[in-house]
């Protein structure tokens, strides 16, 4: 009993010593880390969740990686996610790390790890999972902008979630925006948007996103970063009008909205439709269908009078948010992953097992050789006692032959199976491709898979596939690396 206790105490002491080693390294580094997760902490399980990480270094130059991993975040994630980072002395960098969290996740730990695998610093961020059918509205606005309340705009009994971003929170990978239902730009400096952010917004709208641009007094700053080829309405001036009751009439409401109102004026795109306009033909609500998505321009500010105190303002928002054109059934890509996995496993002219006739001939030959033929030959030689030697030799020989045939049947080539869904749109040069990739490995190996630049890459969620080609992947050992390209490293594949 004493020796067992000593061994347990020694083991705990060693474990404690190992776990505290990174803290020592942290004290010697003048590196600070600040992270902001998701869409105001909201996220959808199984979809990309952007984490914006700001790292500054006041000490010696440093290189390593930012990571979220199951070892320290528990069941919040099933795979590790990392992004390399270099921090020269005095540097201050902002990095996006994309992860996929489980529905039960309430927090994840973002770690900065050096090239030796030692944790330098970390920060835990909270998460809040939302129902797949709940609405998620992101308002991109300036620091001092008024609030646009959308939490009370509910549809079909589900909950509406709202969060706020600033311009630099917008990620540059379209996959990170797929969780959002509506993106609203209000009182923001849109000319601060980078080229990559603009391309991401255009791609997101084209594949079904709904973007609303609010004019009013801040029309110039909110619209200046976009081209006239994208927005349904390009403002270039403004004016005050005394009556916008036509907005109430749009909802069959007889309320008089007759307070003096600031309205953005400008040019309507050839592909846009005016949904609300004054009796003088001044457009107030303009929409453009872009790909399978919609871009709306609201020429008045809903946070100012008379809309601010309008009793049916929530109903107006409900109408704006819920009336885009229905999306086609194929727009969401692969919906039934079970059938997709089975389709991916269909490999013509590839057989894991030999023909049944060959297996029967092999077994019959084995029985004849080890039995009648062996007995007949040894009897003719008068050496039947040698059967104690020949039979084990035949067993070993046939075992080696069977193993060699089975080994070579699988070949030596890695076979990659790919299944595509490509969406293209008549009114834009944007195309969106979703792809499943299957890897048939002839041997039990560990692989790295890299996606083309501009693509995201994830591991297919677990499926119950009865195909003989079904994958055997340990998700916990795989790491999704995000640098210039996405890659999944250290994937053990057997089959």
C-alpha positions in Angstrom: 0.0 0.0 0.0 2.8 2.4 0.9 4.6 1.9 -2.4 1.4 2.5 -4.3 0.8 5.8 -2.5 4.3 6.8 -3.2 4.0 6.1 -6.9 0.7 8.0 -7.1 2.2 11.0 -5.3 5.2 10.9 -7.5 3.0 10.7 -10.6 0.9 13.7 -9.5 4.0 15.7 -8.7 5.5 15.0 -12.1 2.2 15.9 -13.8 2.0 19.2 -11.8 5.5 20.1 -12.8 4.9 19.5 -16.5 1.6 21.5 -16.4 3.3 24.5 -14.8 6.2 24.7 -17.2 4.4 26.9 -19.7 3.6 29.5 -17.0 7.3 30.0 -16.4 7.8 30.7 -20.1 4.9 33.1 -20.1 6.4 35.2 -17.3 9.5 35.7 -19.4 7.6 37.0 -22.5 6.3 40.5 -22.9 3.5 39.3 -25.2 -0.2 40.2 -24.7 -3.2 38.6 -26.3 -6.8 39.7 -26.7 -9.5 37.7 -28.4 -13.1 38.3 -29.5 -15.0 35.2 -30.5 -17.8 34.8 -33.0 -20.8 37.0 -33.7 -21.0 38.7 -30.3 -20.2 35.3 -28.7 -23.1 33.6 -30.8 -22.3 30.7 -33.0 -23.9 27.9 -34.9 -22.7 24.3 -34.2 -20.9 22.8 -37.2 -20.3 26.1 -39.0 -17.3 28.3 -39.1 -16.8 30.6 -36.1 -14.4 33.5 -36.6 -12.2 34.5 -33.6 -10.4 37.8 -34.0 -7.1 37.8 -32.1 -4.9 40.8 -31.4 -1.4 40.0 -30.3 1.3 42.5 -29.4 5.0 41.9 -28.6 7.1 44.3 -26.6 9.9 41.8 -26.0 12.3 39.8 -28.2 11.2 38.5 -31.6 8.8 35.5 -31.5 7.4 32.9 -33.9 4.8 30.3 -33.1 1.1 29.6 -33.6 -2.3 30.5 -32.3 -4.4 27.5 -31.5 -7.6 26.1 -30.1 -7.3 22.4 -29.3 -9.3 19.7 -27.6 -6.6 19.1 -25.0 -7.3 22.5 -23.4 -10.8 23.3 -24.6 -12.3 19.9 -23.9 -15.4 18.9 -25.8 -16.0 22.3 -27.1 -14.0 21.3 -30.3 -13.3 17.9 -31.8 -10.2 19.0 -33.8 -7.3 21.3 -33.3 -7.3 24.7 -35.2 -4.1 26.7 -35.6 -2.7 29.7 -37.4 1.1 30.6 -37.6 2.2 34.0 -36.4 5.5 35.9 -36.4 5.9 38.7 -33.9 9.0 40.9 -34.4 9.9 43.2 -31.5 7.4 46.0 -31.1 4.8 44.4 -33.4 1.0 44.4 -33.1 -0.9 42.1 -35.3 -4.6 41.0 -35.8 -5.2 37.5 -36.9 -8.5 35.6 -37.6 -8.7 32.0 -36.4 -11.6 30.0 -37.7 -12.9 27.1 -35.6 -16.0 24.8 -35.5 -17.4 24.4 -32.0 -19.9 21.8 -30.7 -23.4 22.8 -29.6 -22.4 22.2 -26.0 -19.5 24.6 -26.1 -19.6 27.5 -23.6 -15.9 28.5 -23.7 -12.8 27.9 -25.7 -9.2 28.6 -24.8 -7.0 30.5 -27.3 -3.4 29.7 -26.8 -0.2 31.2 -28.2 2.4 28.4 -28.5 6.0 28.8 -29.5 8.0 26.7 -31.9 9.0 24.4 -29.0 5.4 23.6 -28.1 5.5 25.7 -24.9 2.4 27.9 -24.2 3.4 31.5 -23.9 0.0 33.1 -23.1 -3.7 32.3 -23.4 -7.2 33.7 -23.1 -10.5 32.0 -22.6 -13.5 33.4 -24.5 -17.2 32.6 -23.9 -19.5 31.2 -26.5 -23.3 30.9 -26.9 -24.7 28.3 -29.2 -28.0 29.2 -31.0 -30.6 27.0 -32.6 -30.1 26.4 -36.4 -33.5 28.1 -37.1 -32.8 31.1 -34.9 -32.1 34.4 -36.8 -28.7 36.0 -36.4 -28.4 39.7 -37.4 -25.1 41.5 -37.4 -25.0 45.3 -37.3 -21.8 46.8 -38.6 -21.6 50.4 -37.2 -19.3 53.0 -35.8 -18.4 53.3 -32.1 -20.9 56.2 -31.4 -23.7 54.9 -33.7 -27.2 54.5 -32.4 -28.6 51.0 -31.8 -30.9 49.3 -34.2 -33.0 46.9 -32.1 -33.7 43.7 -33.9 -34.0 41.2 -31.0 -37.7 41.6 -31.0 -38.1 40.9 -34.7 -38.9 37.2 -34.4 -40.0 34.8 -37.2 -42.0 31.5 -36.8 -41.6 31.5 -33.1 -37.8 31.3 -33.1 -35.5 33.7 -31.4 -33.8 36.6 -33.1 -30.2 37.2 -32.0 -28.3 40.5 -32.7 -24.7 41.5 -32.3 -22.5 44.4 -33.3 -19.3 44.5 -35.3 -17.0 47.2 -36.4 -15.4 47.3 -39.8 -12.2 45.4 -38.8 -14.4 42.5 -37.3 -15.6 41.5 -40.8 -13.6 38.3 -41.7 -12.0 37.7 -45.1 -13.3 34.2 -45.7 -16.8 33.9 -46.9 -17.3 30.6 -45.0 -17.1 32.5 -41.8 -20.2 34.5 -42.7 -22.4 31.6 -43.5 -23.9 31.6 -40.0 -25.3 35.2 -40.5 -28.9 35.8 -41.8 -28.6 39.5 -42.2 -25.7 42.0 -42.3 -26.7 45.7 -41.7 -24.3 48.5 -42.4 -25.2 51.7 -40.5 -23.2 54.9 -39.7 -19.9 53.2 -40.5 -16.8 54.2 -42.4 -17.1 51.7 -45.3 -14.1 53.1 -47.1 -12.0 51.3 -44.4 -13.1 48.0 -45.8 -10.2 46.1 -47.4 -10.4 44.6 -50.9 -10.6 41.1 -49.4 -13.5 42.2 -47.1 -15.4 43.7 -50.0 -14.9 40.5 -52.1 -16.0 38.4 -49.2 -19.2 40.5 -48.7 -20.0 40.3 -52.4 -19.5 36.5 -52.4 -21.6 36.1 -49.3 -24.5 38.1 -50.8 -24.2 36.1 -54.1 -24.7 32.8 -52.3 -27.7 33.8 -50.4 -26.8 36.6 -48.0 -29.0 39.5 -47.1 -27.2 42.9 -46.7 -29.0 46.1 -45.7 -27.3 49.5 -46.2 -28.8 52.4 -44.2 -28.6 55.9 -45.5 -29.9 58.9 -43.6 -27.4 61.6 -42.4 -24.5 59.1 -42.5 -25.1 58.1 -46.2 -21.8 59.3 -47.5 -19.5 57.4 -45.0 -21.7 54.2 -45.1 -21.8 53.9 -48.9 -18.4 55.4 -50.0 -16.6 52.1 -49.8 -18.8 50.3 -52.3 -19.0 50.5 -56.1 -22.2 51.5 -58.0 -22.1 48.1 -59.6 -22.8 46.5 -56.3 -25.3 48.7 -54.4 -28.9 49.0 -55.6 -28.7 52.7 -54.9 -25.7 55.0 -55.0 -26.4 58.2 -52.9 -24.7 61.4 -54.0 -26.7 64.0 -52.1 -29.5 64.5 -49.6 -32.6 66.5 -48.8 -35.3 67.0 -46.1 -38.9 66.0 -46.8 -42.0 66.6 -44.6 -43.8 63.3 -45.1 -42.8 59.6 -45.4 -46.2 58.1 -44.7 -45.7 55.9 -47.7 -43.6 53.7 -45.5 -46.5 53.1 -43.3 -48.7 52.5 -46.3 -46.3 49.8 -47.4 -47.6 47.8 -44.4 -51.2 48.9 -45.0 -50.9 51.1 -42.0 -52.6 54.5 -42.0 -50.2 56.2 -39.5 -49.0 59.6 -40.6 -45.2 59.9 -40.6 -45.1 63.6 -41.2 -42.1 64.8 -39.3 -39.4 66.5 -41.2 -37.0 63.7 -42.4 -33.5 63.6 -43.8 -33.4 61.4 -46.9 -30.4 60.3 -49.0 -30.8 60.9 -52.7 -28.9 59.5 -55.7 -28.9 57.1 -58.6 -30.8 53.8 -58.8 -29.1 50.8 -60.3 -30.4 49.4 -63.6 -30.9 46.0 -61.9 -32.6 47.3 -58.8 -36.3 47.7 -57.9 -37.9 50.5 -55.9 -40.1 49.1 -53.2 -41.1 52.3 -51.5 -41.1 55.8 -53.0 -42.8 59.1 -52.2 -45.5 60.6 -54.3 -42.9 62.8 -56.0 -40.9 59.7 -57.0 -38.2 59.9 -54.3 -37.0 56.4 -53.6 -36.9 55.4 -49.9 -36.5 51.6 -50.0 -34.6 50.0 -52.9 -33.7 46.4 -53.4 -31.3 44.5 -55.8 -31.1 40.8 -56.3 -27.5 39.8 -56.5 -26.9 36.1 -57.2 -29.3 34.3 -54.9 -29.0 37.0 -52.3 -30.4 40.5 -51.8 -29.0 44.0 -51.1 -31.4 46.6 -49.7 -30.8 50.3 -49.4 -32.9 52.3 -46.9 -32.6 56.0 -47.7 -33.9 57.1 -44.3 -32.5 56.5 -40.8 -34.8 54.3 -38.7 -33.2 55.5 -35.5 -34.5 59.0 -36.0 -37.9 60.5 -36.0 -40.5 59.8 -37.2 -39.5 56.1 -37.7 -38.0 55.9 -34.2 -41.3 56.2 -32.4 -43.4 54.5 -35.1 -45.4 51.7 -33.5 -45.0 49.4 -36.5 -41.3 49.8 -36.9 -40.7 46.2 -35.8 -43.3 45.1 -38.4 -41.4 47.0 -41.0 -38.1 45.3 -40.0 -39.9 42.0 -40.0 -41.0 42.6 -43.6 -37.5 43.6 -44.7 -35.9 40.7 -43.1 -38.4 38.0 -44.1 -39.3 38.8 -47.7 -36.2 37.9 -49.8 -36.8 35.6 -52.7 -37.0 31.9 -51.7 -33.6 30.2 -52.1 -33.3 27.1 -54.3 -33.0 23.7 -52.6 -29.4 23.2 -53.9 -28.1 26.5 -52.5 -27.0 25.0 -49.2 -24.8 22.4 -50.8 -24.6 19.0 -49.3 -27.5 18.6 -46.9 -27.7 14.8 -46.4 -24.1 13.9 -45.5 -25.0 10.2 -45.2 -25.9 10.0 -48.9 -23.0 12.2 -49.9 -20.6 9.9 -48.1 -22.1 6.9 -49.9 -21.8 8.7 -53.2 -18.2 9.6 -52.5 -17.4 5.9 -51.8 -18.6 4.8 -55.3 -15.3 4.0 -57.0 -15.7 2.2 -60.4 -13.3 -0.7 -61.1 -12.0 -0.6 -57.5 -12.6 -3.7 -55.4 -11.4 -4.4 -51.9 -12.1 -8.1 -52.1 -11.1 -10.6 -54.9 -13.9 -12.3 -56.9 -15.8 -15.1 -55.0 -14.7 -17.7 -57.6 -11.0 -16.9 -57.0 -11.5 -17.3 -53.2 -13.3 -20.6 -53.7 -10.5 -21.9 -55.9 -7.9 -20.8 -53.4 -9.7 -22.6 -50.5 -10.3 -25.8 -52.6 -6.6 -25.8 -53.7 -5.5 -25.4 -50.1 -7.7 -28.3 -48.9 -6.6 -30.6 -51.8 -2.9 -29.9 -51.3 -2.8 -30.2 -47.5 -5.0 -33.3 -47.5 -5.4 -35.8 -50.4 -2.4 -34.7 -52.5 0.0 -34.5 -49.5 -1.2 -37.9 -48.3 -0.9 -39.5 -51.8 2.6 -38.2 -52.4 3.9 -39.2 -49.0 2.3 -42.6 -49.4 4.1 -43.2 -52.7 7.3 -42.2 -51.1 6.7 -44.3 -48.1 7.2 -41.3 -45.8 3.8 -40.6 -44.4 5.4 -39.6 -41.1 6.7 -36.6 -42.8 3.2 -35.2 -42.7 4.1 -33.7 -39.3 6.5 -31.5 -41.2 4.8 -30.9 -44.6 1.4 -29.9 -43.2 2.8 -27.0 -41.1 5.0 -26.0 -44.1 1.9 -25.9 -46.4 0.0 -23.9 -43.7 2.8 -21.3 -43.4 3.2 -21.1 -47.2 -0.5 -20.6 -47.9 -0.7 -18.0 -45.1 2.1 -16.0 -46.6 0.5 -16.4 -50.0 -2.9 -15.2 -48.8 -1.3 -12.2 -47.0 0.8 -11.3 -50.0 -2.3 -11.5 -52.4 -4.4 -9.4 -49.9 -1.7 -6.9 -49.5 -1.1 -6.4 -53.2 -4.8 -6.3 -53.9 -5.1 -2.9 -52.4 -2.3 -1.6 -54.6 0.1 1.2 -53.7 -1.7 4.3 -55.1 -3.7 6.7 -53.0 -7.1 7.2 -54.6 -8.8 10.6 -54.2 -12.5 10.8 -54.8 -14.1 14.2 -55.3 -17.8 15.3 -55.4 -18.6 18.9 -56.5 -21.5 21.3 -56.2 -20.7 24.5 -58.1 -23.0 27.6 -58.1 -22.6 30.3 -60.7 -24.8 33.4 -61.1 -25.9 35.2 -64.3 -25.4 38.8 -62.9 -22.0 38.4 -61.4 -18.6 36.8 -62.1 -18.6 35.0 -58.7 -18.9 31.2 -58.5 -19.1 29.2 -55.3 -17.9 25.6 -55.1 -18.5 23.1 -52.3 -16.6 19.9 -52.5 -16.3 16.6 -50.7 -13.0 14.8 -50.8 -12.5 11.1 -50.0 -9.1 9.5 -49.6 -8.7 5.7 -50.1 -5.5 4.7 -48.6 -3.9 1.4 -49.5 -2.0 1.4 -46.2 -2.5 2.7 -42.7 -0.8 6.1 -43.0 -1.0 9.7 -41.7 -1.7 12.3 -44.3 -1.7 16.1 -44.8 -4.4 17.6 -47.1 -4.1 21.1 -48.4 -6.9 23.2 -50.0 -6.4 25.7 -52.8 -5.9 29.3 -51.7 -9.2 31.0 -51.1 -10.9 27.9 -49.8 -11.7 26.6 -46.4 -11.2 23.0 -45.4 -12.9 21.0 -42.7 -13.2 17.3 -41.7 -16.5 15.7 -42.6 -18.6 15.2 -39.5 -19.1 11.5 -38.4 -21.5 9.6 -40.6 -22.9 6.1 -40.3 -21.7 4.7 -43.6 -22.1 1.0 -44.4 -19.7 1.2 -47.4 -16.5 -0.9 -47.3 -14.7 2.3 -48.1 -16.0 4.2 -45.1 -13.4 6.4 -43.5 -11.7 5.7 -40.2 -10.5 9.0 -39.1 -9.5 10.1 -35.6 -10.7 13.7 -35.4 -9.0 14.5 -32.2 -5.5 14.0 -33.7 -6.1 16.1 -36.8 -5.2 19.8 -36.9 -6.7 22.4 -39.2 -3.9 24.7 -40.0 -4.7 28.2 -41.4 -2.0 30.2 -43.1 -2.0 31.3 -46.7 -4.1 28.2 -47.3 -6.1 25.8 -45.2 -4.6 22.4 -44.5 -5.6 19.5 -42.3 -2.5 17.9 -40.8 -1.9 14.5 -39.2 -4.9 12.7 -40.5 -4.6 8.9 -39.7 -6.5 7.0 -42.5 -7.1 3.3 -42.5 -9.4 2.6 -45.4 
